[in-house]
C-alpha cells in the first residue's frame, strides 16, 4: 500500500495538546503518528506532519525483532499514545517497546523494552495511559496477558507487574488491550477485551480495587472495550470506546453509560470498531475524538451537553 498524506489507515488512538492546538493520531497500518492542527471554533482539522514512515509503506517500518532489529526512527504497527505535558509516549507494538518522542517534531528521545516475558519486556504492548501528575504509566502488555506499571522519567522505567485480579474474582487478564485513566476516581481502568470487563487499580500503588461492567452486546454491556481518557463536557467523566459494540461509553464513579448510537456504519458520526476515544476541553470547545478504526478516520464530537453531537471527521480516504 502506498501511504498518502492525510489519508489514515487503521487509526487506533488519539491525544491532544491544547497548548498548541494539536492532535496526534496513531495510524497503525501506516506505521506512523500524524499531527493535525485544529481551530477552536469550527472543528477544522488540518494535517501538519507525520512521523515514523518515509511515505512508501516500507522504508520507515524497520525490521522485526530478530531480523536486524528496529531503527530508532521506525514504528511497526504502533497502537497507543499519551501526552505527558512535554513528550509523546507511544506503544511501538510489533517492535515490542515503548517510544518517547519530542512533541515539536517527533524526534526520537528514548526507547524502552524488548521482546520477551521478563519484567522489562513486552509482547505486543497496546493501550497506554498516564495519570494527571504525570509520573505513572500503565501499559497493557497484551500477548503477555498482563499490565505493567512504569515510572515516567526522562526514560520510562519499570516499576511493577500489576496483581492479577483473579486473586479476588476468579478472573484473569486475557489479552488486555485498552487502558483508561479515570480522572474522577484517580484510578487506572484496564479494559480486559476478551472478557468484556474493566479492572480498576490505584493510581500510585497499582493495587487492585474492583471490577466493573458486564460482557455482552445489549444496553451498557461491553464487547472488546478499548481505551479512553479525558474530561467530558467540562466534568470529570471519562470516555472510552466499546470497540465491537461500535459505541462510546463513559464511566463516572463506577457508573457506565452509553454516549453514542449502537449502529455500525460509515456515515457521519457512525463508528466501525473504534479502538479509543479522547475527551478534552480547551478555551472554547468541549471535544471528544474517537479513533474510528475500520472507517479509517477520526470522528469529532461536541460534548457540551450530556449527549455527544457529531461535528466533523478527518483523515477519511
C-alpha positions as CSV (number, residue, x, y, z in Angstrom):
1,X,0.0,0.0,0.0
2,X,1.2,3.5,-0.9
3,X,0.9,5.9,2.0
4,X,-1.0,9.1,1.1
5,X,-0.7,12.3,3.1
6,X,-3.8,13.0,5.1
7,X,-5.3,9.5,4.5
8,X,-5.4,7.4,7.6
9,X,-5.1,3.6,7.7
10,X,-6.4,2.0,10.9
11,X,-6.1,4.8,13.4
12,X,-6.1,3.3,16.9
13,X,-5.5,6.2,19.4
14,X,-5.6,9.9,19.5
15,X,-4.4,12.5,22.0
16,X,-4.4,16.3,22.1
17,X,-2.1,19.1,23.2
18,X,-4.4,22.1,23.8
19,X,-1.5,24.5,24.4
20,X,-0.5,24.2,20.7
21,X,-4.0,23.3,19.2
22,X,-2.5,20.0,18.1
23,X,-4.0,16.5,17.8
24,X,-1.8,13.4,17.4
25,X,-3.2,10.2,15.8
26,X,-1.7,6.7,15.8
27,X,-2.1,5.2,12.4
28,X,-1.4,1.6,13.0
29,X,-1.2,0.2,9.4
30,X,0.6,3.3,8.2
31,X,3.2,2.7,10.9
32,X,3.2,6.4,11.8
33,X,2.0,9.2,14.1
34,X,0.2,12.0,12.3
35,X,0.0,15.6,13.7
36,X,-3.2,17.6,13.0
37,X,-3.7,21.3,13.7
38,X,-7.2,22.5,14.7
39,X,-9.0,25.7,15.3
40,X,-11.0,26.2,18.5
41,X,-14.2,27.3,16.9
42,X,-15.3,25.2,13.9
43,X,-13.8,21.6,14.3
44,X,-11.5,22.2,11.4
45,X,-8.5,19.7,11.4
46,X,-5.6,20.1,9.0
47,X,-2.7,17.7,8.6
48,X,0.6,19.3,9.7
49,X,3.1,16.5,9.8
50,X,3.6,12.7,10.1
51,X,6.4,10.7,11.8
52,X,7.6,7.2,11.7
53,X,7.2,6.3,8.0
54,X,9.1,7.6,5.0
55,X,5.9,7.6,2.9
56,X,6.4,4.4,0.9
57,X,4.9,2.0,3.3
58,X,8.2,0.0,3.9
59,X,11.3,2.1,4.5
60,X,10.0,3.7,7.7
61,X,8.8,0.4,9.3
62,X,12.1,-1.1,10.3
63,X,13.0,-4.8,10.6
64,X,11.0,-7.0,13.0
65,X,12.8,-8.1,16.3
66,X,15.2,-10.9,15.5
67,X,15.7,-9.7,11.9
68,X,18.2,-6.9,12.4
69,X,16.1,-5.0,14.9
70,X,14.3,-1.7,14.5
71,X,15.9,1.6,13.9
72,X,15.2,4.5,16.2
73,X,13.0,6.4,13.8
74,X,10.9,3.4,12.8
75,X,7.4,2.3,14.1
76,X,5.9,-1.0,13.4
77,X,2.1,-1.2,13.9
78,X,2.0,1.3,16.9
79,X,-1.2,1.2,18.9
80,X,-1.4,3.6,21.9
81,X,-0.3,7.2,22.6
82,X,-0.2,9.6,25.6
83,X,1.0,13.1,26.1
84,X,2.7,13.8,29.5
85,X,2.8,17.6,29.1
86,X,6.1,17.7,27.4
87,X,6.5,14.5,25.3
88,X,4.6,11.8,23.5
89,X,4.8,8.2,24.6
90,X,3.9,5.5,22.0
91,X,3.5,1.8,22.2
92,X,5.5,0.5,19.3
93,X,3.5,-2.7,19.3
94,X,5.2,-5.0,16.8
95,X,8.7,-3.8,17.9
96,X,7.7,-4.8,21.5
97,X,8.8,-1.5,23.0
98,X,7.6,1.9,24.1
99,X,8.9,5.1,22.5
100,X,9.2,8.7,23.7
101,X,9.0,11.4,21.0
102,X,9.5,15.1,21.0
103,X,6.1,16.8,20.6
104,X,7.5,19.6,18.4
105,X,9.0,17.4,15.6
106,X,8.6,13.8,16.5
107,X,12.3,13.4,17.2
108,X,13.3,10.2,18.9
109,X,14.1,10.6,22.6
110,X,14.2,7.1,24.1
111,X,13.2,3.5,23.6
112,X,12.3,1.2,26.4
113,X,11.7,-2.6,26.3
114,X,12.3,-5.5,24.0
115,X,10.5,-8.7,23.0
116,X,10.1,-11.2,25.8
117,X,8.2,-12.0,29.0
118,X,10.6,-10.6,31.7
119,X,9.7,-7.6,33.9
120,X,11.1,-5.1,31.4
121,X,10.0,-7.0,28.3
122,X,6.9,-6.6,26.1
123,X,4.9,-8.9,23.8
124,X,2.7,-6.6,21.7
125,X,2.1,-3.7,24.1
126,X,-1.1,-2.0,23.2
127,X,-3.1,0.5,25.3
128,X,-1.3,3.1,27.4
129,X,-2.4,5.7,29.9
130,X,-0.8,8.4,32.1
131,X,-2.1,10.0,35.3
132,X,-2.7,13.7,35.8
133,X,0.5,14.2,37.8
134,X,2.0,12.8,35.3
135,X,4.5,10.4,36.6
136,X,3.0,6.9,36.2
137,X,2.3,4.9,33.0
138,X,0.1,1.8,32.8
139,X,0.7,-0.3,29.8
140,X,-1.4,-3.2,28.5
141,X,1.2,-5.9,27.6
142,X,-1.5,-7.7,25.5
143,X,0.1,-11.0,24.4
144,X,1.8,-11.5,27.8
145,X,-1.7,-11.2,29.3
146,X,-0.6,-8.7,31.9
147,X,-0.4,-5.0,32.7
148,X,2.8,-3.2,33.6
149,X,3.3,0.0,35.7
150,X,6.2,2.2,34.7
151,X,7.6,5.4,36.2
152,X,7.7,8.3,33.8
153,X,11.1,9.9,34.0
154,X,13.5,11.0,31.2
155,X,13.3,7.4,30.1
156,X,10.3,5.4,31.4
157,X,11.4,2.7,33.9
158,X,9.8,-0.5,35.1
159,X,8.0,-0.3,38.5
160,X,5.9,-3.5,38.8
161,X,3.6,-6.0,37.2
162,X,0.1,-5.4,38.4
163,X,-1.6,-8.0,40.6
164,X,-3.8,-10.4,38.7
165,X,-7.4,-9.7,39.6
166,X,-8.1,-13.5,39.8
167,X,-7.0,-13.3,43.5
168,X,-10.4,-11.9,44.4
169,X,-12.7,-12.6,41.4
170,X,-11.7,-15.8,39.7
171,X,-10.9,-13.8,36.5
172,X,-7.6,-13.1,34.9
173,X,-6.3,-10.9,32.2
174,X,-6.9,-12.3,28.8
175,X,-5.4,-10.1,26.1
176,X,-5.8,-6.8,28.0
177,X,-5.9,-4.1,25.2
178,X,-7.1,-0.8,26.5
179,X,-6.0,1.4,29.4
180,X,-8.0,4.4,30.6
181,X,-7.1,6.9,33.3
182,X,-10.3,7.7,35.3
183,X,-10.0,11.3,36.3
184,X,-13.0,11.1,38.6
185,X,-11.7,8.4,40.9
186,X,-8.0,8.7,40.3
187,X,-7.8,5.1,39.1
188,X,-6.4,3.3,36.1
189,X,-9.0,1.2,34.3
190,X,-7.8,-1.9,32.4
191,X,-10.2,-3.0,29.7
192,X,-10.0,-6.7,29.6
193,X,-11.1,-7.1,26.0
194,X,-11.7,-10.9,25.8
195,X,-13.8,-10.9,29.0
196,X,-15.7,-7.6,28.4
197,X,-14.9,-6.1,31.8
198,X,-12.9,-3.3,33.4
199,X,-10.4,-4.0,36.2
200,X,-9.6,-0.9,38.3
201,X,-6.3,-0.1,40.0
202,X,-5.0,2.6,42.4
203,X,-3.1,5.4,40.7
204,X,0.2,5.3,42.6
205,X,0.3,1.9,44.3
206,X,-1.0,-0.2,41.5
207,X,-3.3,-2.1,44.0
208,X,-6.3,-3.9,42.6
209,X,-9.6,-2.1,43.6
210,X,-12.5,-3.8,41.9
211,X,-14.1,-4.7,38.5
212,X,-16.9,-3.1,36.6
213,X,-19.0,-3.9,33.6
214,X,-20.8,-6.8,32.1
215,X,-19.8,-8.6,28.9
216,X,-22.3,-8.6,26.1
217,X,-23.9,-6.7,23.3
218,X,-27.0,-5.2,24.9
219,X,-27.5,-1.9,26.7
220,X,-24.4,-0.9,28.6
221,X,-22.7,-4.4,28.3
222,X,-19.2,-4.4,26.7
223,X,-17.7,-6.3,23.9
224,X,-13.9,-5.8,23.5
225,X,-13.8,-2.4,25.3
226,X,-10.9,-0.3,24.3
227,X,-9.0,2.8,25.6
228,X,-10.1,6.3,26.5
229,X,-9.3,9.4,28.5
230,X,-10.3,12.9,29.3
231,X,-12.8,15.4,30.7
232,X,-16.3,15.0,29.1
233,X,-18.3,18.2,28.8
234,X,-16.2,20.0,31.4
235,X,-16.9,17.3,34.0
236,X,-14.6,14.6,35.4
237,X,-16.3,11.9,33.4
238,X,-14.0,9.6,31.4
239,X,-15.0,8.4,27.9
240,X,-13.8,5.2,26.3
241,X,-14.5,3.0,23.2
242,X,-16.6,-0.1,23.4
243,X,-14.9,-1.4,20.2
244,X,-17.1,-4.3,18.9
245,X,-20.3,-2.7,20.1
246,X,-19.4,0.2,17.9
247,X,-20.2,2.8,20.6
248,X,-18.5,5.2,23.0
249,X,-19.2,4.9,26.7
250,X,-18.4,6.9,29.8
251,X,-17.5,5.8,33.4
252,X,-18.0,8.1,36.4
253,X,-18.0,6.9,40.0
254,X,-18.4,3.3,38.8
255,X,-21.4,4.1,36.6
256,X,-21.1,3.1,33.0
257,X,-23.3,4.8,30.4
258,X,-23.6,5.0,26.6
259,X,-22.9,8.3,24.8
260,X,-23.3,7.4,21.1
261,X,-25.5,5.2,19.0
262,X,-25.0,1.5,18.5
263,X,-25.4,1.2,14.8
264,X,-22.3,0.3,12.9
265,X,-21.9,2.3,9.7
266,X,-19.8,4.5,7.5
267,X,-21.9,7.7,7.8
268,X,-21.0,10.8,9.7
269,X,-20.9,10.0,13.4
270,X,-21.2,6.3,12.9
271,X,-18.4,4.0,14.2
272,X,-16.9,0.8,13.0
273,X,-14.7,-0.9,15.6
274,X,-13.4,2.3,17.3
275,X,-10.4,1.4,19.4
276,X,-10.2,4.5,21.6
277,X,-11.6,7.9,22.5
278,X,-10.2,11.1,23.9
279,X,-12.1,13.9,25.6
280,X,-10.6,17.3,26.3
281,X,-11.7,20.8,27.0
282,X,-9.9,23.8,25.7
283,X,-10.7,27.5,25.9
284,X,-14.0,27.5,23.9
285,X,-14.9,23.9,23.0
286,X,-15.6,20.5,24.5
287,X,-14.2,17.8,22.3
288,X,-14.4,14.1,22.0
289,X,-12.3,12.5,19.3
290,X,-12.8,8.8,18.5
291,X,-10.3,6.7,16.6
292,X,-12.9,5.3,14.1
293,X,-10.5,2.4,13.3
294,X,-12.1,0.4,10.5
295,X,-13.6,3.5,8.9
296,X,-10.0,4.8,8.7
297,X,-10.7,8.2,10.1
298,X,-11.2,10.2,13.4
299,X,-14.7,11.2,14.4
300,X,-15.1,14.6,16.2
301,X,-18.0,15.2,18.6
302,X,-19.0,18.1,20.9
303,X,-19.6,17.1,24.5
304,X,-21.1,20.4,25.6
305,X,-24.2,18.5,26.7
306,X,-24.7,15.0,28.2
307,X,-25.1,13.5,24.7
308,X,-22.3,13.6,22.2
309,X,-23.1,15.6,19.0
310,X,-21.3,14.8,15.8
311,X,-19.3,17.8,14.3
312,X,-16.8,16.6,11.8
313,X,-14.4,13.8,10.8
314,X,-10.9,13.9,9.3
315,X,-8.4,11.5,7.7
316,X,-11.0,9.6,5.7
317,X,-9.8,8.1,2.4
